[in-house]
């Protein structure tokens, strides 16, 4: 077990409290920061955070480059390494202002924790990400098994994601009362739903088809009719596990509680696509599908703004930067069309 420096532990706790109470960061963000600092503290092997200089920063960067993912055995991705370095750099910037530390730490040394520009630019890039097409999504959802209540819940969960473009973390915390069947929308109330930055907004259903809406509404009716769920109960309850007839643990139905984390929901999502012979898409790729769908429906700036706002984005450019990339094949198709259009215009000029 790695040795711990008591001064390191005290100042780390002070920093995490500052992030929570002064910066207003969420528990998930604070956990991410704590993990990055703890990893660095482990690497120090009991040395004080004050003993910091440029060469130590460079050495830690080399250390990260040699680490491997504990689950897959592959090297840490550039995004993971960059995330750790950014968290640690912010921590040392803060330390440079703290009594007992500011005389020992300079921000110019902390700058050595900056990710290299090439990998950071790759992280920020807007390359097209493989994602299911709207037709693929409809095909997968409408053909999912519905023999058990767990299977019907899973199908309704996928339908909900594609109808709302919701992140899976928000979807698993939505309650029955948040869905407005009359106006076909969902109230993502940041006080109850785990939205990004605790933001509250309303999302109308995207035009994914009546079949998906019917699946979701059928699920809500089943919850209320057969299981007596009320408005405050989770829309997607977790699986109830118990001892079955064969004296083994197995799924016995649904519990009146939400999923504890989105990891189980992500596995269900990926499995549905794999079972349909498609790649194991991540649930977050739903938002790329929704951005792709915008090109078939939005014609005016107002329409694009409404579509973006429906995704919970304040700025329409956020939608395009994060999810609006054009597939390479479609890009070449459009460029060919532009050239053909230019050739026609040239011919008209000659005629005139």
Residue pairs with C-beta under 8 A, 6 or more apart in sequence:
2 41
2 42
2 45
2 46
3 45
3 46
4 41
4 46
5 41
5 44
5 46
5 47
5 48
5 49
7 48
7 49
7 50
8 41
8 44
8 48
8 49
11 49
11 95
11 98
11 101
12 34
12 37
12 38
12 41
14 98
15 33
15 37
15 91
15 94
15 95
16 30
16 33
16 34
18 94
19 25
19 29
19 30
19 33
20 27
20 30
25 33
26 197
26 198
32 83
32 87
33 87
33 90
33 91
36 83
36 84
36 87
36 88
36 91
37 87
37 88
37 91
39 84
40 60
40 84
40 88
41 49
43 60
43 63
49 95
49 101
50 100
50 101
50 104
50 105
51 104
52 92
52 104
52 105
52 109
52 110
53 109
54 108
54 109
54 112
57 109
57 110
57 112
57 113
58 112
60 88
60 113
61 81
61 85
61 112
61 113
64 76
64 81
64 84
64 85
65 75
65 76
65 81
66 75
67 75
67 76
68 74
68 75
68 76
69 75
69 76
69 77
78 115
78 119
78 122
78 123
79 123
81 115
81 119
82 115
82 119
82 120
82 123
85 113
85 114
85 115
86 115
88 113
89 110
89 111
89 113
89 114
92 105
92 107
92 109
92 110
92 113
93 107
93 110
95 101
95 102
95 105
96 102
96 105
96 106
96 107
96 110
115 123
126 321
126 322
126 324
126 325
127 325
128 325
128 326
128 327
128 328
129 285
129 288
129 325
130 279
130 281
130 285
131 281
131 285
131 286
131 288
131 289
131 292
132 140
132 273
132 278
132 281
132 285
132 286
132 289
133 289
133 292
134 162
134 208
134 289
134 292
134 293
136 273
136 276
136 278
137 158
137 162
137 208
137 286
137 289
138 208
138 209
138 211
138 212
139 276
140 158
140 272
140 273
140 276
140 278
141 155
141 158
141 159
141 162
141 211
141 212
141 215
141 272
142 211
142 212
142 215
143 276
144 151
144 154
144 155
144 158
144 272
145 151
145 155
146 152
146 155
148 251
149 222
149 253
149 254
150 239
150 251
150 253
150 254
152 218
152 219
152 222
153 219
153 236
153 237
153 254
154 268
154 272
155 215
155 219
156 215
156 216
156 218
156 219
156 236
157 171
157 236
157 265
157 268
157 269
158 268
158 269
158 272
159 212
159 213
159 215
159 216
159 219
160 166
160 171
160 174
160 216
160 235
160 236
161 168
161 171
161 269
161 283
161 286
162 206
162 208
162 212
162 286
162 289
162 290
163 205
163 206
163 208
163 212
163 213
163 216
164 171
164 186
164 203
164 205
164 206
165 203
165 206
165 286
165 287
165 290
165 310
165 311
166 174
166 186
166 188
166 203
166 286
167 195
167 196
167 283
167 284
167 287
168 262
168 265
168 266
168 269
168 283
168 284
169 194
169 262
170 188
170 193
170 194
170 195
170 196
171 235
171 236
171 262
171 265
172 194
172 234
172 236
172 258
172 259
172 261
172 262
172 265
173 192
173 193
173 194
173 234
173 258
174 186
174 188
174 193
174 234
174 235
174 236
175 192
175 193
175 231
175 232
175 233
175 234
175 235
176 220
176 223
176 224
176 229
176 230
176 231
176 232
176 233
176 234
176 235
177 230
177 231
177 232
178 186
178 187
178 188
178 189
178 192
178 193
178 235
179 185
179 186
179 216
179 220
179 235
180 186
180 187
181 217
181 220
183 204
184 204
184 205
184 213
185 202
185 203
185 204
185 205
186 202
186 203
187 200
187 202
188 195
188 199
188 200
188 201
188 202
188 203
188 312
189 200
190 197
190 198
190 199
190 200
191 198
191 200
195 201
195 312
196 312
199 312
201 309
201 312
203 310
203 311
203 312
204 310
205 213
206 290
206 293
206 310
207 293
207 297
208 293
220 235
223 229
223 233
223 235
224 230
227 254
227 256
229 237
229 256
233 256
234 256
234 257
234 258
234 259
236 258
236 259
236 265
237 254
237 255
237 256
237 257
237 258
237 259
238 254
238 255
238 257
238 258
238 259
238 260
238 264
239 251
239 253
239 254
239 255
239 264
240 251
240 252
240 253
240 254
240 255
241 249
241 250
241 251
241 252
242 249
242 250
242 252
243 249
243 250
244 250
244 252
259 265
262 283
265 283
266 282
266 283
269 281
269 282
269 283
270 280
270 281
270 282
270 283
271 280
273 279
273 280
273 281
274 280
287 311
287 322
287 323
288 323
288 325
290 311
290 323
291 319
291 320
291 323
291 324
294 304
294 307
294 319
294 324
297 303
297 307
298 304
298 307
304 316
304 319
305 316
307 319
308 315
308 316
308 318
308 319
309 316
311 319
311 323
313 319
326 334
